[in-house]
Amino acid sequence: MLRSSASRAVVATVATAVVTLTVGVAPASSAAPSRQAPTRAPSAAARVVEVRPGTGTLQRAVDLARPGDVLALHAGTYRGRVFVAVSGTEAAPIVVRPFGDGAVTVTESFEPADCAATQPNVNRTLMLREGVDWWTFEGLRVVGGVWVSGTNFSAPAAWIKEMTKRKGDWQTRRSLPGRGYVGGRTAVPDPAAAPGVYAALSRTLGVPLDPATGIRLLDNDISGRGIHVALGTRGAITGNTVHDVECGIGPGIWLNTYSDFWDISRNTVSRVADSRWLHYMQEGIRTGSASSYNTVSDNVVTELPTDGRGITTDIDASFNTFSHNTVRGVDIGLNDQESGWGNVWRGNLVVDNRGAGMVFRGADAKLRQPSLNSSTLAAVVVCNVAPTSSLAAGALMSSTFTDNTFRQVSLATNLTSYWGRYGNTWNGRTALPPARPKPAPPGACPPAGARTGAPAPAAG
């Protein structure tokens, strides 16, 4: 039925539950909406919503979406940033995908970022902020990247950064639900308790925290800017090609700030430009700031410049599993950085890299004994292969290395003095690993590296 002139291009066919939006819809502003909590979309029968190309048409469809809707985008280019402010539900997520009549591009033009930036750039084309839940974006070409964040995500980000500076008090941050310190024991995984971390942090910080839940990015081509998640949970980033990320933006995929229970799999990340800052601004896949219980598997990371690292953790990122990833053409291939507890590294492959194949907390090499505040604890390292490069470690505790293949092993001098005394083992023994270790025995491990499914890198 034709409506007012402001919405004359919206045609609703109630009988078939199909809504068509055409280019005639009034353009939506590219400016961010006012800061407010996400609106829970009213429950109603799910609809298929056909959306036609133009400036603002996708934003209008997103604004009107309700749980269970499928926004089917006709072939063409959709210009302008898209701000999501309503939520689906777990039983009825909102899905955005192509209609099926050709390629779909969602794009925005941004001013160039500061290449000397020290923090991730928040300006992206798809903006899912303030704890919106249960959206799926699949099969799209997105120029300008994706941002996902919970409410007040910057407060816990600043808090954990400050707490790590208090070297005598690791217990406060590790006593939070699911962070590994339980009943006086360390490196205790507790995934059942982990969702309680948001309420606990909210009480500590005095601000409401609502994570973005159930966001799924599937089989998209994402360029210009990568994917950043802060304070998100139970999401998926799978089957995407992330490439040609501009300088000063941040890693291709950055899971940050208490983002738990994500599936990051079958993605290809390539060509993240040098930021002229530290390595963390030009990495491939980064899991940081207490993001835990995530699975990172079957990804390919390639062609990172200067000191770009392939797949990394940092600051309390713990109980994550990194399996069967392939990293090539980077500096350090795999890196378990500051205060990782209980991370599992299994069946990964590093080739054609410029630096070490794998590093564990190199910055703690100067310590005479490992630190529960900053060193690696209870890592499980099995069947990884870096045939032409080294395994390097600065500080380790209670970590096991089994059937790995590295050209050489380089341990900090202090670490060699306490290796066995602090519960580290190499192929089941507490003796120091040899500097030139033998490769894993034939048949001990399945083939290393990404299995079938990751998309090919985008053409340069």
N, C-alpha and C positions, 0 to 999 in steps of 0.2 A: 504494500500500500504506500503511495507517495505521501511523504510527510512535509513538514515545514521546509522552507527554502534552505535553512541551515543544514538540514539533513536529507535533502531531496534525493541524494544518491543512495540512501539506505533502503533496500527493498527486503521486507521480511515475508517469507512464505511459511506460515505457521504449520501448515499440514506436513511439510517435509523438513521442518526445522532447519532451513537454510537461510542464511542472511548474506547478501551480496553488498560489498562496499566498493564503490568505484572511485575513479580519480576525482570526481566532482565534490567529494567531501572537503569541507574547509580544512586547509592545512593546519597541522598541529605545530605549535612552537617548538623549536629545538632546545629551548631553555629548560632547565630542570624544574619540575614542579616543586611546590613548597614542601618543606620537610614535615612529614607526618607518617604515622603508622600505616602499614598496608591495609587496604580495605578488603574484608572478606567478601568475595563476590557472592551475590545472592544465589541460593540453590534453585535450580530449575532443570528441566529436561536438557540434556546435552544437545548441542547444535553443531553442525558443520557451517563454518562462516567463510564464505568466499571473499577474498580480498584482492583488489586489483591495484596495479602499480600506480605510484605517484608520490607526491610529497605529503606526508601526514596520514595516508590511508592506513598504514599498519599501526601507527600510534592510536588512531581512533578505534580500530578493531581490538587492540590490546585493552584500551580503557573500558570497552563494553563487554569484555570477556567474562565468562562465569565458569564455575567448575564443570569439567567435562567437555568444554568447547574444543573443537579443532579449527584453528584458523588456517585455512587452505589458501596459500598465496599463489596467484596466477603468475605466469612467467613475466619477468621484467625487473626493473630497478625500483627499489623503495628507498627514497632519500629522507634523511633526517634521523637524529637519534631517537631511540625508542626507550621510554621510561616505563617500567612495569610497576604498578602500584596496587594491583589486586592479586589475590591468591587463588589457586586451585586447592584441591584436597588430595590426600593420598589415594583415596578411592576414585577421584575424578580430577586428574591433573588437566591443566590447560596445555594444548599442544599447538605449536606453530610449525608448519611444514609446507613444502610446495604442493600446489594443486595437482601437478603432474603433467602440465602442458609446456614445460620448459624450465630453464634455469632461473633461479631467483637470487637477486643480489640486494642486500640491505647495506646501505653505505652512508657515511657521513665524512665530510672533510674537516680536518682539524688543523689548527696552527701547529707548526713543528714543535715538538717537545724540546726542553732543555737537555741537551745530550750529556750534561754533567749532573743530571738529577740523581739524587740519592735515595729516592723513594718511588714506589710505583705510581704511574700516572692514572688518575681516577677517570679521566675522560675517555669513554669508550662508546661505541655505537649502540650496543645493547646494554642497558642499565637495569639490573635487578637488585634493588637496594631496600633498606629498611626491613629486612626479614621477610620478603615475599617468599611464598612457598609453592611448590608443586607446579612448575612450568617445565615444558620440554621444547627445545628448539632443535630441529633436525633437518638435515639436507639442504642447508642454506649456504650461500656465499656471503660472508659478513666481512665487510671492509671497515676496520676500525676497532675490532675487538669486543670483548665481553667483560663486564664487571658484575660480580655477585657479592653482596655483603649483608650482614645482619645489622640490627639496630645498634648504634653506638659502638661499632666494631673498633673504633680508634682507641677507646678507653682500655680494653684488655690488651691491645697491641702495645700501648705505651707502658702499661703496668708490667707486663712480662719483660719488656726490654729493660726497665729499671730494676726489676727484681734480680735479673741475672748478674747485675753489677754487685749485688750483696753476696760476696763470695762465701760468707759464713752462714748464709741462710738459704739453702736450696730446699729445705723442708717445706717452707710456706707454699711455694708454687707446686711442689710435687705432692703435697697432701690434698690438693684439689681432686675431685672425683675423677677416677680413671687415669690419673697422671703418674701412677707408679709407686707411690710410697704408702704402704698399707701396714698398719700394726708394727711399725718399726722395721719392716722389710722393704728392700728396694727392688726396682724393676719388676713389680708385680702387675701384670696386665689385669685390668678389670673393665672390660667393655660394657658390662651391664650397668656399671656405675657412671660411665663416662658422660652420658647425656645430662647428668646433674651438674656438670661443670658450669653451665650457663647461669643457673640459679645461684650457685655458690659464688661465682665471680660478680654477679649482680649485687649480692649482699656486700661483698668486699668493697666494690667500687662505688656503690650507691647510685647506680644508674640501671635502667632496664636494659636487658640484653635478650634479643630474640633472634636466633640464627635463621638464616635463609635455608629452608629445608626442602629437599626433594627436587633440586634444580638439575635438569639433565640436558647436556649439550652433546648431540649425537650426529656424527657423520657430516659435520660442517667443514667448509673451507674458510679459514679465518686468517686474515692478513692485516698488515699495518700495525696492529696492536694485538696483544695476546689475550689470554684468559687469566683473570685475577679473581680469587675467592678469598674473602675474609669473613670469618665467623659464619661458616656454612656447614651443613651436615647432611648426610645421607643423599649425596648427589652423585652424578656420573658425568665424566668427560671421556667419551669413548668414540673412536673411529674418526676423529677430526684431523685435518691437516692444518697446522698452525705454522705460518711461514712469513718471512720478510717483515719481521717486527722492527719498527723504527727504533732509533737510539733514544734513550731516556724514558722508556716505557716500563721496562721490567722483563722478566723471563717470559718464555713462550707460554708456559702454564705455571702459575704460582698459587699454591694452596697454602693459605696463611691464617694465622690468628685463630687457634682453637677450631679448625675445620676438620671434623672427624667423619669417618665412615664413608669416604668417597671411593668410587671406582674410577681410576684413571688408566684406561687401557686402549690399546690398538690405535694410539695417536701417532702422528709423525710431526715432529717439531724441527724446523730448520731455519737457518739464517736469522738469528737474533742479533741485531746490530750492536756494535761496541758502544757503550754508553759514556766512555771516558771516566767511569767511576769504578767501584770495586766489582768483583766478579758476579755478585748476586744480582746485578742489574742486567746481565746478559747470559743467563743460564737457560738451559732447556726446560727441565721440569724441576721445580723447587717445592719442597714441603717444609714449612717453617712455623715457628712460634707456637709450639705445643700442638700442632696438628697431628692427630694420632689415629691409629686403627684404620689406616687407608691402604688400599691395594693399588700398586703401580706396576702394571704388567703389560708385556707385549708391545711396548712403545719403541719407536725409532727416533733417536735424536741425532742430528747431523749438522755439520757446517756451522759451528759457532766460532766467532773470531776471538782473538787475543786470549784472555784468561777465562773465557766462557766455559763453564762446567756442564757436563751432560745432565746427570740426575743427582740431586743433592737433598740433604736434610739440614736443618739448623734449629737452634734454640729449642730444646725440649721436644722436638718432633720424635715421637716414640711409638713403638709397637706397630710400625708400618711394615708392609711386605713389598719388596721390590724384586720382581721375578721376570726372567726371560725378556729383558729389554736389550736393545742393541744401541750402542753409542759409538759414533765414528766422527772423525774430523773435528775434535774438540780439544781443550786443554786437558783438564782432569776428567776422567770418564764418570766415575761414581764417587760420591763424597758424603760420608756420614760426619757432619760437622758438630757444632757445639751441643753437648749434653743430650745426645741421642741415647735412649734406653730401649733395649729389646727390639731393635729393628732387624728385619730378616732380609738378607741379600742372597738371592738364589738364582743361578742359571743365567746371569747377565753376561753380555759379550761387549768388550771394548776393543775397537780396532782403529788404526790410523790416527791415534791421538798424539798430542804434542807433549803432554806431561805424564804424570802417574796414571795408571789404569784405575786405581782405587785408593782413597785416602780416608783414614780415620783420625779425626781431631788432631790435625797437624799442629794447630796453635798451642797445644798443651805439651809439646816436646820438651819445653823448658822445666816442666814440673818434675820434682824428684819422686813423687808418687801421684797416682791419678786422683782426680777431684770429682766428687759426686755433683759438684756445681756445674762442671763444664766438660768432663771427659766422657768418652764412649763407654757404655755399660751394657753387658749382656747382648752384644751383637751376635747374630747367627749368620755365618758367611759360608755358603756351600755352592760348589760347582760353578763358580764364576770364572770367566776366561778373559784374560788380557795377554795374549801370547807374546806381544812385543814390548810390554811396559810393566811397571812395577806395582806392587802393593806397598803403600807407605802408611805408617802409623806413628802418631805422637804420644797418645795415651789411651790405654785400654784396660778394662776390668771385665773378668768373667765372660770373655768372648771366645767363641769357638770358630775355628777355620777348618773346613773339611773339603778335600778333593777339589781345591781351586788350582787354576793354572795361571801363573804369572811368570814373567821372565826373571824377576828378582823380587826379593823382599827387603825393604829398607825400614828398619825400626829406629826410633829415636834412642840415643844412648841411654837416657834415663829409663826408657821402657824396657830395654834389654836387662836392666838390673832388677826389675821386679816382675817380669813377664809371668812366670809360673806362680810366683808367690801371690799374685792377684787373680789367679784362677783362669788365665788365658791358656788355650790349647791349640796346637797345630796338628791336625790329623790324629786327634785323640791323645796327644802327649803334651805334657807341660814344658818340655824342652823347647828352647828357642827354635823357630823355623830356620832352615838353611837360607843363606843369602841367595842361592840359586836353586830354588825348589824344583823337584821333579813334577812334571804335569800329572794330572789326575790319571789313575789307572784306566786302561781301556774298559769301557762298559760301566764305569762307576757313576757316570752322569749322563742324562739325556743331552742332546745338542743344546748348546748355549745360544742365547739371543732370542729376539722376537720370533714367535711362531707366526703362522699365516694369519692375515687379518689386518695388519697395519697398512694404511694407505701409502702409496709411493710418495716420496718428497715432491713438492710442487716444483715445477721447472723454474730455474733461476732467470 
